Amino acid sequence: MTMDKTTMKALPLLPLLAALALCAPLQSHGAEPAERAKAARSAAAPATAAAAAAAKKPAPPPRSSADILATAPAAVWRDVDPDNLLVMTLPQGQVFIELAPRFAPAHVDNIRALARGGYYDGLAIVRVQDNFVTQWGDPNADDEDTGLKGKGKPFPDGAKSHLPAEFSIPLKGVPMTVLPDVEGWAPRAGQVDGFPAAADPKTGQAWLAHCYGTVGAGRGNAKDSSTGAELYAVIGHAPRGLDLNITVVGRVLKGMEFLSALPRGGAAMGFYDKPEQRLGIDRVSLASALPAEQRPALQVLRTDTPTWNELLNARRHRGGWFVHSPGYTDLCSAAVPVRVKPAPAPDVKLNEPKSPETRR
């Protein structure tokens, strides 16, 4: 087949026209996704603006500690066991001490025996050292420092004159609510049964910490020389250096003002110089030994609850009057709240309509 010159010149135009024909519909269809994307952006704009506005809206201020405790449900409070509650009656008022049998079982048993036998009745507060401790016991007991033999009050039946030191217990199984804040005195710190406690996973030991209100058993030079006959309460700064050196037996729940506001003792570590300076103790009883109507009904906030976590956050992040919020709390400033158990609400019965016979 032969072609003339005209046909040969026209051939290159065919591929070009075919290409143009194929491109035309592609351009037409390509506009539709663009329009749809534009419409989608227009529709999303109000939602994006709403989200931005919500992000700019300030978060509600955290509740105060008082508000948190005032609205705490009954289930987040635990009753104090009356067999673990000491009631010390002073001329000024009563001091309530919760014992810690988990950490010092032998000392707690001995303190119970001493209280049941009336040992503490008539003894005295013998030492008040400023920013440190208030201590009570038998002023006539033997003085280990001087070697003087006193005429101490004999122990009642059931009380022991020698106990092992109970500075710590095995950490395994201890239900500690661990604080996330940095602790300088131990690798771990938190609350156990409402008591401030610390622990060291490497040694596998846990112990009660010396915070404000902590009650310990006084001892001499020998580490196993404490019996619970002589007790002290921390009334000042937290002397954490005493941790693991003295058996801690509990903490003051109520009545700290009757221990911390006493006249300070003399230069010899706060011991009173003269017998007339001492404050006599009227009586020390276990709450379980009191008649039911006289037992104090105290409750301690549980630390395994959202209420406790919210309370800690309120202490870390202060608002209102505070210019600077520390964003931090430590073991001894995270004291577990205590309250008197609210009386049950009266059972109010609506007046029922009387029948005609009753009205007569």
C-alpha positions as a printed Julia matrix, in Angstrom:
360×3 Matrix{Float64}:
   0.0     0.0     0.0
   1.29    3.45   -0.88
   0.51    6.83    0.83
   0.63   10.27   -0.61
   2.39   13.19    1.05
  -0.86   14.62    2.5
  -1.71   11.39    4.32
   1.82   11.11    5.69
   1.7    14.68    7.14
  -1.69   14.04    8.79
  -0.68   10.88   10.64
   1.16   12.56   13.59
  -2.05   14.5    14.42
  -4.03   11.34   15.26
  -2.14   10.4    18.4
  -2.29   14.01   19.56
  -6.07   14.23   19.08
  -6.54   10.91   20.85
  -4.51   12.11   23.78
  -6.53   15.31   24.02
  -9.74   13.35   23.87
  -8.59   11.12   26.73
  -7.48   14.04   28.89
 -10.74   15.94   28.64
 -12.87   13.59   30.77
 -10.03   13.21   33.3
 -10.02   16.94   33.9
 -13.77   16.96   34.3
 -13.82   14.09   36.81
 -10.79   15.41   38.66
 -12.71   18.48   39.8
 -15.25   16.43   41.78
 -12.87   15.24   44.58
 -11.62   18.78   44.99
 -15.17   20.04   45.46
 -15.93   17.26   47.92
 -12.78   18.03   49.93
 -13.69   21.7    50.03
 -17.18   20.83   51.27
 -15.75   18.53   53.92
 -13.44   21.27   55.13
 -16.33   23.69   55.33
 -18.38   21.19   57.34
 -15.48   20.44   59.69
 -14.74   24.09   60.37
 -17.52   24.59   62.98
 -16.51   21.38   64.8
 -12.85   22.46   64.85
 -13.82   25.89   66.13
 -15.95   24.3    68.85
 -13.08   22.03   69.9
 -10.7    24.98   70.04
 -13.16   26.94   72.15
 -13.54   23.99   74.51
  -9.76   23.73   74.81
  -9.52   27.39   75.74
 -12.24   27.04   78.41
 -10.56   26.99   81.84
 -10.83   23.75   83.82
 -12.9    23.94   86.99
 -10.75   24.73   90.05
  -9.86   21.74   92.24
 -11.97   21.27   95.33
 -10.56   22.24   98.69
  -9.64   19.66  101.3
 -12.57   20.78  103.42
 -15.01   20.26  100.54
 -13.59   16.82   99.77
 -13.93   15.64  103.35
 -17.36   17.19  103.81
 -18.76   15.23  100.87
 -16.82   11.99  101.43
 -19.18    8.98  101.47
 -19.45    6.88  104.61
 -17.76    3.92  102.91
 -14.37    5.7   102.75
 -14.14    5.91  106.55
 -13.18    3.02  108.83
 -14.11    2.62  112.48
 -11.23    2.52  114.95
 -11.1    -0.81  116.78
 -11.83   -0.04  120.46
  -9.26   -2.67  121.48
  -6.6    -0.61  119.68
  -7.68    2.75  121.12
  -6.05    4.19  124.24
  -7.89    6.94  126.09
  -5.52    9.01  128.22
  -7.33   11.37  130.58
  -5.42   14.47  131.67
  -6.64   17.39  133.77
  -6.99   19.43  130.56
  -8.82   16.82  128.48
  -8.52   13.46  126.77
  -5.93   12.18  124.31
  -6.9     9.34  121.95
  -4.11    7.09  120.67
  -4.58    4.37  118.06
  -2.21    1.43  118.55
  -0.49   -0.31  115.63
  -0.46   -4.07  116.28
   0.66   -4.86  112.71
   4.03   -3.2   113.36
   4.57   -3.76  117.09
   2.44   -6.71  118.22
   4.41   -7.5   121.39
   4.49   -3.89  122.56
   0.81   -3.37  121.79
  -0.13   -6.48  123.77
   1.96   -5.21  126.69
   0.44   -1.74  126.54
  -3.02   -3.3   126.61
  -2.04   -5.34  129.68
  -0.6    -2.25  131.38
  -3.74   -0.24  130.66
  -6.1    -3.0   131.8
  -4.11   -3.32  135.03
  -4.27    0.45  135.72
  -0.51    0.85  135.49
  -0.55    4.29  133.85
  -3.1     5.74  136.29
  -1.43    8.29  138.55
   1.82    8.44  136.57
   3.0    11.7   135.02
   4.21   13.6   132.01
   7.89   13.94  132.83
   9.31   15.58  129.72
   8.27   18.22  127.21
  11.07   19.16  124.84
  10.28   22.02  122.51
   9.8    21.04  118.86
  10.45   17.39  119.73
   8.45   15.17  122.11
   6.17   14.96  125.12
   7.02   11.91  127.24
   5.17   10.19  130.06
   5.82    7.32  132.44
   6.82    6.52  136.01
   9.03    9.3   137.43
  10.19    6.91  140.15
  11.41    4.17  137.81
  15.06    3.17  137.62
  17.27    5.73  135.89
  19.55    3.91  133.45
  21.61    7.01  132.72
  22.53    7.66  136.36
  22.3     4.09  137.58
  19.93    5.09  140.36
  17.46    2.48  141.45
  14.03    3.88  141.93
  10.88    2.67  143.57
   8.94    2.17  140.42
   5.35    1.04  140.22
   5.14   -2.72  139.74
   3.74   -4.1   136.54
   0.27   -5.67  136.73
  -0.32   -9.33  135.98
   0.01  -10.14  132.3
   2.49   -7.32  131.56
   6.06   -8.28  130.64
   9.23   -6.56  131.8
  11.21   -7.49  128.7
  10.25   -7.35  125.02
  12.09   -7.71  121.73
  12.78   -4.57  119.72
  10.16   -4.07  117.02
  11.75   -1.48  114.75
  10.51   -3.0   111.46
   8.54   -5.84  109.93
   8.8    -7.81  106.65
   7.57   -5.72  103.75
   5.93   -8.62  101.91
   2.16   -8.46  102.28
   2.09   -5.0   103.88
  -0.84   -3.06  102.31
   0.94    0.25  101.75
  -0.68    3.05   99.78
   2.53    4.39   98.24
   3.03    8.12   97.75
   4.35    9.01   94.27
   6.21   12.02   95.66
   9.96   11.86   96.24
  10.88   10.59   99.71
  14.24   11.5   101.17
  14.31    9.16  104.16
  13.46    5.86  102.49
  13.11    4.35   99.01
   9.36    4.09   99.53
   6.8     5.85  101.72
   3.06    5.86  102.17
   0.26    4.92  104.53
  -0.47    1.57  106.15
  -3.72    1.26  108.11
  -3.74    5.06  108.3
  -0.24    5.26  109.84
   2.69    6.99  108.1
   5.1     4.27  107.03
   8.26    3.76  104.99
   9.89    0.77  103.36
  13.0    -0.47  101.6
  12.38   -3.15   98.93
  16.09   -4.05   98.93
  16.07   -5.04  102.59
  12.46   -6.22  102.42
  11.53   -4.22  105.53
   8.77   -1.74  106.4
   8.47    0.5   109.44
   6.39    3.28  110.96
   7.74    6.8   110.53
   8.23    9.55  113.09
   5.77   12.24  112.07
   3.8    14.75  114.13
   1.61   12.76  116.54
   3.6     9.51  116.26
   3.74    7.59  119.56
   6.81    5.53  120.4
   8.09    3.41  123.28
  10.96    5.03  125.17
  14.06    2.89  125.59
  17.52    2.99  127.17
  20.83    2.16  125.53
  19.89   -1.44  124.85
  17.75   -1.7   121.77
  15.42   -4.2   123.47
  14.93   -2.13  126.64
  11.47   -0.74  125.8
   8.29   -2.22  127.28
   5.61    0.36  126.52
   5.58    1.52  130.15
   7.2     4.78  129.03
   5.72    6.43  125.95
   6.26    9.65  124.01
   4.44   11.61  121.29
   6.13   13.76  118.64
   4.98   17.37  119.11
   7.26   19.18  116.67
   9.22   18.65  113.48
   9.33   15.12  112.1
  12.44   13.53  113.7
  12.8    10.9   110.97
  16.3    10.08  112.18
  14.6     8.1   114.96
  13.08    5.73  112.4
  14.35    2.15  112.78
  15.87    3.08  116.15
  12.8     3.03  118.4
   9.68    0.88  118.45
   6.74    2.95  117.19
   3.45    1.79  118.72
   0.82    4.13  117.24
  -0.25    7.71  116.69
  -2.4    10.34  118.37
  -5.77   10.63  116.62
  -7.27   13.39  118.73
  -6.2    15.61  121.61
  -2.73   16.67  120.44
  -3.36   20.14  121.84
  -3.22   18.69  125.36
   0.29   17.37  124.73
   1.84   20.04  122.51
   0.78   23.11  124.51
   2.32   22.05  127.83
   5.06   24.11  129.54
   8.49   23.15  128.25
  10.95   21.35  130.47
  14.49   22.26  131.41
  17.8    22.18  129.61
  18.29   18.46  130.2
  16.47   17.31  127.05
  13.22   18.84  128.23
  12.83   16.76  131.41
  11.15   18.66  134.22
  13.61   19.7   136.9
  11.16   19.65  139.8
   8.43   17.13  140.68
   5.82   19.89  140.95
   6.34   20.74  137.28
   5.1    17.35  136.16
   1.56   16.9   134.94
  -0.27   14.01  136.51
  -2.15   11.45  134.44
  -5.61   10.72  135.78
  -6.23    7.52  133.89
  -5.32    5.53  130.78
  -7.9     3.01  129.53
  -8.58    0.92  126.51
 -11.75    2.06  124.78
 -12.9    -1.56  124.76
 -12.84   -1.55  128.59
 -15.18    1.44  128.81
 -18.97    1.14  128.93
 -20.43    1.23  125.43
 -21.99    4.65  125.94
 -18.59    6.11  126.95
 -16.55    4.7   124.08
 -15.28    7.32  121.64
 -16.55    6.64  118.12
 -13.64    7.73  115.96
 -13.12    7.05  112.28
 -10.03    7.25  110.06
 -10.11    7.96  106.33
  -9.21    4.93  104.23
  -6.22    5.52  101.96
  -7.22    2.94   99.33
  -9.98    5.2    97.98
 -10.4     7.89   95.29
 -11.25   10.33   98.1
  -7.74    9.97   99.53
  -6.16   10.49   96.09
  -8.23   13.61   95.51
  -7.29   14.91   98.94
  -3.59   14.42   98.23
  -3.9    16.26   94.92
  -5.65   19.13   96.68
  -2.69   19.37   99.04
  -0.19   19.26   96.19
  -1.94   21.81   93.97
  -3.05   24.77   96.03
  -5.27   27.53   94.73
  -7.11   30.53   96.08
  -4.9    32.41   98.52
  -1.74   30.55   97.44
   0.55   32.43   95.06
   2.82   29.43   94.57
   1.5    25.88   94.41
   4.2    23.38   95.43
   2.88   20.46   93.39
   4.31   18.21   96.07
   3.55   16.63   99.42
   5.65   14.5   101.73
   4.82   11.66  104.09
   4.49   13.68  107.27
   2.43   16.45  105.68
   0.05   13.84  104.24
  -1.55   13.03  107.58
  -4.66   10.86  107.31
  -7.8    12.67  108.52
  -9.75   11.57  111.58
 -13.33   12.4   112.52
 -15.95   11.6   115.12
 -18.39    9.16  113.6
 -21.6    11.0   112.64
 -24.7    10.01  114.52
 -27.16    8.02  112.4
 -29.94   10.05  110.86
 -33.19    9.75  112.81
 -35.77    7.4   111.35
 -38.5     9.89  110.55
 -41.9     8.33  110.0
 -44.63   10.23  108.27
 -47.84   10.65  110.2
 -50.34    8.14  108.96
 -53.95    9.31  108.54
 -56.11    8.27  111.41
 -59.29    6.31  110.91
 -62.6     7.82  112.06
 -62.65    5.34  114.94
 -59.19    6.46  116.1
 -60.18   10.11  115.96
 -62.98    9.44  118.38
